[in-house]
Amino acid sequence: MVTIPEDAICPISQQVMEDPVVCADGHSYERAFIQKWLALGKRSSPKTNMSLAHTTLIPNLNLRSIIESIKIRMPAIQSEQIKSIKEMQDLEAIVRSLMEDQGKLAVTCIDSQRPPGTTGTTGTTGSGAGAPYDAPAPPPPPVGAPLTQPIPVVLNLLKHDSKEVCER
């Protein structure tokens, strides 16, 4: 097995970087992950929590070359393990997104079916007497939390069209 240097691992994703960029804190991150970090309005370093002077990202060409040479020397089994981990992370992100979308759809359907006089999206009614609306939908799992059995979750989410979700 080839030892992967710590500098080749993104501090956010904890995976080997493919498109490393240098941020204002001087640390390298995988471009997609630091862009998402910044898009969320965060203006501190993910690694040090210090304030970032700017949000300009500069390609780290030297680190990219080092990572590419490591990948060439890497045994096939190690490459497959890295690929498998990345695919699982991608699948978990898709599942989370579907769960969030389904939760939003369910809340929209419930709100549109509420009898007059009910308020809010927390499930409570104005009169206190609306049992079907008393319990809020469970929140999606937090970002980064491992999902157990993601394939069945995806399949269950894909089984329901919006009409079936609204009829629940």
Order of alpha helices (4+ residues) and beta strands (2+ residues): beta-beta-alpha-beta-alpha-alpha-alpha-alpha
